[in-house]
């Protein structure tokens, strides 16, 4: 069972990692992150995908492992000796307990840490303008909402841009800048960065207004404020579990903390549910009930999202929270096992 679980986990990790890598390269193409940070962000964000993979990997791993035993009639022989599905719960839960601990470590500590580091790196990069982050033929937002910039082409060494257009918002006034070229400069003494435009024109005010002006320049510098971590607003998933617990009086923090705990407990519930769904006959094929079991997983996943939305809206009390989903799934699993046991007893009576 453990080898099957690890195999399923590896396949799901490869699929998730491929999607994550494609997402990072798309951000490079958009100019929101630098190319030299792709692999670092890929490694960091890979940790955030683990909590989404472990419950599904455990569920499919238990399902496939037990289905194989049914196909080989090994469990059928054990059932004839009195070792039925009720006795399978113990060994399955031991495996699920290990998966739940791993899930808890990731959801409570590693995943929030990875989300924090990834968002910090992304947003600091996004707030700091770099020539290498400008894509020719596409508009690029300037740091701190200063405006937008457009360049027709970029030099081979990616240090200069040509045929530049910029729309700047300063002191509640909008200014249009058109220049032949532009580059970045950093003052040696202060470390302040400037976007220096060369051989261009500056348009101030509204066309036709009395204060409208056109100014020609050989060089024009735009001061770029250095990015600060105080300007970064992190998502709730990037908040550490310690902070969530300390400030649990806030409802949003309660919901996030309960979500992290509930995902770990869900591993135990899904493992029990996999037991009745794994029962197959040699004639029906090993994957006879796999599709049905996967549909049930999607339903459970959607119910968890619904439960979270209800909890955030205050529709359900905090004590009930998302735990009603776990209770319903566990009750369903026990009912299915009970029905299967009843069916075997009727067959033995005949």
C-alpha positions in Angstrom: 0.0 0.0 0.0 2.8 2.4 0.9 4.6 1.9 -2.4 1.4 2.5 -4.3 0.8 5.7 -2.3 4.3 7.0 -3.1 3.9 6.2 -6.8 0.6 8.1 -7.0 2.2 11.0 -5.0 5.1 11.2 -7.4 2.9 11.2 -10.5 0.7 14.0 -9.0 3.7 16.0 -8.0 5.1 15.8 -11.5 1.8 17.0 -12.9 1.5 19.9 -10.4 5.2 20.9 -10.9 4.7 21.1 -14.6 1.8 23.4 -14.2 3.7 25.5 -11.7 6.7 25.8 -14.0 4.5 26.9 -16.9 2.9 29.6 -14.7 6.3 31.0 -13.7 7.5 31.2 -17.3 4.2 33.0 -18.2 5.0 35.6 -15.5 8.4 36.1 -17.0 6.8 36.7 -20.4 4.4 39.3 -18.8 7.4 41.0 -17.2 6.2 40.7 -13.6 9.2 38.6 -12.5 12.8 38.3 -13.6 14.0 35.3 -15.5 16.7 34.5 -13.0 14.1 34.0 -10.3 12.1 31.4 -12.1 13.7 28.3 -10.6 13.8 29.8 -7.1 10.1 30.6 -7.2 9.4 27.2 -8.7 11.1 25.5 -5.8 9.3 27.7 -3.2 5.9 27.3 -4.7 6.3 23.6 -5.2 5.9 23.4 -1.4 2.5 25.1 -1.6 1.2 22.4 -4.0 1.9 19.5 -1.5 -1.2 20.1 0.7 -3.4 19.8 -2.4 -1.8 16.6 -3.5 -1.4 14.5 -0.3 -5.1 13.9 0.4 -5.8 12.8 -3.2 -2.6 10.7 -3.4 -3.6 8.9 -0.2 -7.1 8.3 -1.3 -6.1 6.9 -4.7 -3.2 5.0 -3.2 -5.4 3.1 -0.7 -8.0 2.6 -3.4 -5.6 1.1 -5.9 -3.7 -1.0 -3.4 -6.9 -2.6 -2.0 -8.4 -3.0 -5.5 -5.4 -5.0 -6.5 -5.8 -7.3 -3.5 -9.4 -7.8 -4.5 -8.5 -8.5 -8.1 -6.0 -11.2 -6.9 -8.7 -12.6 -4.6 -6.4 -12.2 -1.6 -8.9 -10.1 0.4 -11.7 -12.5 -0.6 -9.7 -15.3 1.0 -9.1 -13.2 4.1 -12.8 -12.3 4.3 -13.7 -16.0 4.3 -11.4 -16.4 7.3 -13.2 -13.6 9.1 -10.8 -10.7 8.2 -13.4 -8.3 6.7 -13.4 -4.6 5.9 -13.9 -3.6 9.5 -10.4 -5.0 10.3 -9.0 -3.2 7.3 -9.7 0.2 9.0 -6.9 -0.2 11.5 -4.0 -0.8 9.0 -5.3 1.8 6.6 -5.6 4.4 9.4 -2.0 3.8 10.4 -0.9 4.7 6.9 -3.3 7.6 6.8 -2.0 8.9 10.1 1.5 9.3 8.6 0.0 11.1 5.6 -2.1 13.3 8.0 1.0 14.3 9.9 2.8 15.2 6.7 -0.2 17.2 5.6 -0.4 19.0 8.9 3.3 19.9 8.8 2.9 21.4 5.3 -0.5 23.2 5.8 0.5 24.6 9.2 4.1 25.6 8.7 5.9 24.8 5.4 3.2 26.0 2.9 2.5 29.3 4.7 6.3 30.0 4.9 6.6 29.2 1.2 3.7 31.4 0.2 5.2 34.2 2.3 8.6 33.9 0.7 7.2 33.5 -2.8 4.8 36.5 -2.6 7.6 38.6 -1.0 10.0 37.9 -3.8 7.4 38.4 -6.5 6.0 41.7 -5.2 9.4 43.2 -4.5 10.4 42.4 -8.1 7.1 43.7 -9.4 7.5 47.0 -7.5 11.1 47.5 -8.7 11.3 48.4 -12.3 14.0 46.7 -14.3 14.8 47.1 -18.0 14.9 43.3 -18.2 11.3 43.2 -17.0 10.1 45.2 -19.9 8.7 43.3 -22.9 9.0 45.1 -26.2 5.5 45.9 -27.7 3.7 45.5 -24.3 2.8 48.0 -21.7 4.5 47.7 -18.3 3.1 49.1 -15.0 5.6 51.4 -13.2 6.2 50.9 -9.5 3.8 52.4 -6.9 1.2 53.1 -9.5 3.3 55.8 -11.0 2.0 55.0 -14.5 2.7 52.8 -17.4 5.6 52.5 -19.9 5.9 51.1 -23.4 8.9 50.4 -25.5 9.0 49.3 -29.1 12.3 47.4 -28.8 15.1 46.6 -26.3 18.9 46.4 -26.8 20.6 43.1 -27.0 22.3 43.6 -23.6 18.8 44.6 -22.2 20.2 47.8 -20.8 18.3 50.3 -23.0 14.9 50.6 -24.5 14.0 52.5 -27.7 11.0 54.5 -28.9 9.6 54.9 -25.4 6.2 56.1 -24.4 5.2 56.7 -20.8 2.2 58.0 -19.0 3.0 59.4 -15.6 0.7 60.3 -12.7 2.2 62.8 -10.2 0.5 65.3 -7.9 -2.9 64.5 -9.4 -1.6 65.5 -12.8 -1.0 63.3 -15.8 2.0 63.7 -18.0 2.9 62.0 -21.3 6.5 61.4 -22.2 7.8 60.3 -25.6 11.5 59.6 -26.0 13.9 58.0 -28.4 15.6 55.8 -25.7 15.7 55.3 -22.0 17.9 53.5 -19.4 18.2 53.1 -15.7 20.7 55.0 -13.5 21.4 54.7 -9.8 23.0 57.5 -7.8 26.2 56.4 -6.3 25.8 58.4 -3.1 22.1 57.9 -2.3 21.4 54.7 -4.1 18.2 56.3 -5.6 17.3 54.9 -9.0 16.1 57.0 -11.9 14.6 56.1 -15.2 16.5 58.5 -17.6 14.7 59.3 -20.9 16.7 60.9 -23.8 15.8 63.1 -26.7 12.1 63.4 -26.2 9.1 65.5 -25.4 7.0 66.0 -22.3 3.3 66.9 -22.6 1.7 68.4 -19.5 -2.0 69.4 -18.9 -5.0 68.9 -21.1 -4.8 69.7 -24.9 -6.6 73.0 -25.5 -6.3 74.2 -21.9 -4.5 77.3 -20.9 -1.9 75.4 -18.9 -1.1 72.9 -21.6 2.6 72.7 -22.3 5.0 70.8 -24.6 8.6 70.6 -23.3 11.5 69.2 -25.3 14.3 67.6 -23.5 17.6 65.9 -24.0 17.5 64.1 -20.7 14.6 63.7 -18.3 14.8 61.6 -15.1 12.0 59.9 -13.3 12.8 59.1 -9.6 11.8 55.5 -8.7 11.1 54.8 -5.1 12.9 51.8 -3.7 10.5 48.9 -2.9 9.7 48.3 0.8 8.3 45.3 2.5 5.9 47.6 4.3 4.1 48.2 1.0 3.4 44.5 0.5 0.0 43.1 1.3 0.2 39.3 1.7 -2.6 36.9 1.1 -4.1 35.0 4.0 -2.4 31.8 2.9 0.9 33.5 3.6 0.1 34.3 7.2 1.9 31.9 9.7 -0.2 29.6 11.8 1.3 31.2 15.0 -0.1 34.6 13.9 -3.5 33.0 13.0 -3.7 31.5 16.5 -2.6 34.6 18.3 -5.2 36.7 16.4 -7.9 34.1 16.2 -10.5 36.6 17.4 -10.6 37.7 13.7 -13.1 35.6 11.8 -11.0 35.3 8.7 -8.0 34.0 10.8 -10.3 31.5 12.5 -11.5 30.2 9.1 -7.9 29.9 7.7 -6.7 28.1 10.7 -9.6 25.7 10.7 -9.1 25.1 7.0 -5.5 24.0 7.6 -6.4 21.7 10.4 -9.4 20.3 8.5 -7.3 19.3 5.5 -5.0 17.2 7.7 -8.0 15.4 9.3 -9.5 14.9 5.9 -6.7 12.5 5.1 -8.0 10.1 7.8 -11.6 10.3 6.5 -10.7 9.8 2.9 -8.6 6.7 3.8 -11.7 5.1 5.4 -13.9 6.0 2.5 -11.5 4.3 0.1 -12.1 1.0 1.8 -15.7 0.3 0.5 -14.9 1.9 -2.9 -12.0 -0.4 -3.4 -14.1 -3.6 -3.3 -14.2 -5.0 -6.8 -14.7 -8.4 -8.4 -12.1 -9.9 -10.8 -14.7 -9.8 -13.6 -15.4 -6.1 -13.3 -11.8 -5.0 -13.6 -9.4 -3.3 -11.3 -10.5 0.2 -12.2 -14.2 -0.6 -12.2 -15.1 1.8 -9.4 -12.2 4.2 -9.7 -14.3 6.7 -11.7 -17.1 6.7 -9.1 -14.6 7.1 -6.3 -13.0 10.1 -8.0 -16.4 11.7 -8.5 -17.0 11.4 -4.8 -13.6 13.0 -4.1 -14.6 16.0 -6.3 -17.9 16.3 -4.4 -16.1 16.2 -1.1 -13.6 18.8 -2.2 -16.5 21.1 -3.3 -18.3 20.6 0.0 -15.2 21.7 1.8 -15.1 24.9 -0.2 -18.8 25.4 0.4 -18.2 24.8 4.2 -15.4 27.4 4.1 -17.6 30.0 2.4 -20.4 29.4 4.9 -18.0 29.8 7.8 -16.6 33.0 6.4 -20.1 34.4 5.9 -21.2 33.3 9.4 -23.9 31.0 8.1 -22.6 28.2 10.4 -21.2 28.5 13.9 -17.4 28.3 14.3 -17.7 25.2 16.4 -19.4 23.3 13.6 -17.2 24.9 10.9 -16.1 22.5 8.3 -16.3 19.5 10.5 -19.7 18.5 9.4 -18.2 17.5 6.0 -15.8 15.1 7.8 -18.7 13.7 9.8 -20.9 13.2 6.7 -18.1 11.5 4.7 -17.1 9.2 7.7 -20.8 8.3 8.2 -21.1 7.4 4.5 -18.0 5.3 4.6 -19.2 3.3 7.6 -22.6 2.8 6.1 -21.1 1.5 2.9 -18.9 -0.9 4.9 -21.9 -2.1 7.0 -23.9 -2.7 3.9 -21.1 -4.7 2.3 -20.8 -6.8 5.4 -24.5 -7.4 5.5 -24.5 -8.6 2.0 -21.7 -11.1 2.7 -23.7 -12.5 5.7 -26.7 -13.1 3.5 -24.6 -14.9 1.0 -23.2 -17.1 3.7 -26.7 -17.9 5.0 -27.6 -19.1 1.5 
